[in-house]
Amino acid sequence: MTEIDTSVPHSARIWNYWLGGKDNYPVDEAAGDDYAGVFPGIVTIARSSRAFLGRSIRYLVLEAGVRQFLDVGTGLPTVDNTHEVAQRHAPESKIVYVDNDPLVLAHARALLTSTPEGTTAYEDLSLYEPESILAAAGRTLDLTQPTALILSGILGHVDGYERARDLVRTLLSGLPSGSHLCINDGSRGTDPAYEAAQDAYNETGAVPYFLRPVEQIEGYFEGLDLVDPGIVSVPLWRPEPGADTTPIGQHGGVGRKP
């Protein structure tokens, strides 16, 4: 396994810190605090993104009837991971997590708990290996049956929008009709302070994350049938009663493959 470098801030650990997790180091806390000093709203974005993931999975299980999930770019385990939400509502659900980060791999056993009726698996692969991802997922999932592809906060790490779109297309091409795509990612055009903070972070030498215009996030869903309310700022996607629905610079949605 690649050695984990604790001297350089790491995006997954910083995200974990903003979510209130403990899997981070002082260098990550310092970077997270610096970022939040420029843009305090980043904590809201991190937690709103996680809440959207939970609501979308609940929709996929309870309303769309999905029982298979392929979660690529998993990130560090926190609370309400994909398998926990899915199996809470449908214990027979099967989940494959994919990530090639040595830090995530070190914590992967926390992602491998499962109900007796269901299954979880972890594959040490990169988003840039979509064909290998599909082959590996097929060892656990029946890819002739509808499957939900989860890409939560990962596509912004891809340098080049067309490359990101191609990765999404390739992954979707291996899934049958009735499958769903669930994406949420950082967006430009909603909050200039967020954009300034992220641009400054990208200059630090850490792995960059590229905020993209909303129309580009919409482009990932080309050819799919969007689930109401479409691609929106994540607090606006099927919010819980009484929830804060103030728009933020994180957009997402769910689409069904015809």
N, C-alpha and C positions, 0 to 999 in steps of 0.2 A: 504494500500500500504506500502511496506517496505520503511523505511526512507532512504533517499539518504545521504550517508556518504561523506562529502566534505573534510575530513581530509586525505583521502587515494587516490592516483592517480587511475583513472578509465580508462580502455582501450578505451571505446567508446568516452569519453570526450577528451582524448589525441588525438585520431584519428580526432575528430572534430576540435581540435586546429590546427593540421597539415593541415587540409583542409581549414583553414581560417575561421572556424565557431566561434560562440560566446557562445556556450553552454558548457562552461568549467569553471574551477575554478583555482585560483593561483597554487594549488598543482598539477593540471594537466599540466599547462603551464610549471612549474618547471621540472616535469618529462619529458615532451616533449622536453624541451630545453636540459636537461641532455642527453637524448637519441640522439638528433640531434648533440650534441657536440661530441659524440663518432662516430656517423654515420649520417652525414648531408644528405645523400641520402634518408633518411626515408620520407622526405616531398615529394620527387619525387615518391616514392613507393605509398604513400597514394593517391596522385593525379592521378597517372597512373592507380591505381586500380579502382578509381572512373570513370575515362575516359573509361576504358575497359568495365565497367558495362554499361555505356551509349551506347557504340558501339554495344555491344552484344544484348542489348534489341532492339536497332534499327534494327539489323539483324533479330531478332526473329519476330518482327512485320512486317517488310517490305518484307523480303525474305522468311521466314518460315511460315508466315501467322498466328502466334500465337496471341491469344487475351486474354489469361488467364495466370496470373503470381502468383506464390506462392513464396514469398520472405521471407526466414527463417533466423533469425539473422539479422534483419533489421538495427540495429544501429541507431544513432541519425539522424534526418532529416537534410539534407544539401541542396545542389542545385542538380537539375536533379535526384530526387528520381525516383524509378522504375515506379511509376504511372505517373509521369510527362513526362518521356520519352515515355512510351508506349502510353499514351493518346494523346500526341502531334501528333503522327503519325496515331493512330487509336483510336478515341475518345470513341469507344464502349468497349475498353479494361477493364477487371476486374482484380483487384489486391488484394491479401490478404497478409498482412504483419504479421509476427510472431516474437515476441521477449518477453522475460519475465524479462527484466531489468527494474527496477522501474524508472530509469532515462529516458529510451526510452519511457516507458509508459506515463510518465509525459508530453512528447512532442508529443504523438501519434496523437493528433488532427491535427498537421501539415501534417501528412501522410494521413489524411482522406478526404482531398479535392478531388474532382473528377469532370470530365466533366458530364453534364447532362445525356449523353448517357451511361457512364460507371459506375463502382462501385469500391470503395476501402473499405477495412475492416481491422481491427487490432485485432489480437488474442494474448492474454497474455498467452503464452505457451513456454515451453523450447524445444530446439532442441532435448533433450533427451526423448521427448514424441512424437515420430513420428506418432504413431497411432492416438493420440489425435489431432495432427496437421492436419492430413488428414480428420478426422471427422469434425473438425471445418472449414477447408477450403471448405468442401463440402456444407456448408450452404450458401456460396457466389458463389463458382465456380461450374461448371458442370464438375465433374471429369470423365465423360465419353468422354469428349472432350479434345484435346491436350492442355497441360498446361506446362508452363516453370517453372522449379524449380530453384530458384536463391539461391546460397549459397556463398555469397561474404565475404571473409575474416573471416569466422566463424569456419570452420573446424579445423583450427589451435588451437582453444581453447579446442578441445576435446583431453583429455589425453588418448592416445592409438590409433594407426592407425587403427587397426582392428575394434575398436569400431566406429571410424569415418566412415569407409567403411560400416559397418552394418547400421548405421543411414541413409546414402545415399541410400543404397539398399532398406531399408524399405520404405522410402519416395517415391522412384521411383516405387516401386511395386504397389503403389496406384494410379499411373497415367497411362493413356492408351497409346497405340501405337501412335506415332506422337508427343509425348511430348518431351521436351528438358531439359537437365541439363546444367546449367551455373555455373561454379565454377571459382573463382580466390583466391589464397592463397599464403602466404609467402613460399618461397622455399629455400632449402639448395643447395649449389653447384655452386652458381653464384657469390656471394659476401661475402668473409670472414668477412669483417667489419660489414656487416649487421648481420651476424650470431653471432658475438661477442657481438654486442649491444643488440640483442634480448636475448641471453643467460644471459647477465648481468641483463637485465630488469626482467627476470623470477625469479631472485634471490632476488628481492626487497620485495616480499610478495604480490605484485599485482597479479591479475589473469593472469596466464602464457599463452603464445601463442607459440606453437611449430612449428618451421619451418620444412618442410618435403622435402625429396628428390623429384625431379621432377617425378621419376618413380612411387612414391606413389600417387602423384596428378593425374598422368595418370591412376592409378588403380581405381580411383573413377568412371572412364568412361567405365569400363569393360562391354562389351556387348552392348555398344552404338555405333552408327555410328558417328564418329567425323566430325564436320564441318571444312572445310579447314580454316586455316592452321594447325589444330590440337591443341595440348597442347604446348603452347609457352610462353616465357616471355611476359607479357601483352602488352608492347608497340608494339610488333610484330604481334598482333592479329588484322588483318584488319585495319592498321593504316590510319589515315587521311593523305591526301597528304601533304607532307612537315613536318610531325610530326617527333620528335626525336624517333628513333627506337633503341636506345642503350639498350641492354638487362639489366634487373634488377632482383632482387631476389623475383619476384612475378610472378607466372605462372598461366595460366588459359586457358579456352577454352569452347567450346559448343559441346554437343553431342546429337544426336537424338535417341529416343527409337524406335527400329524397330517395 
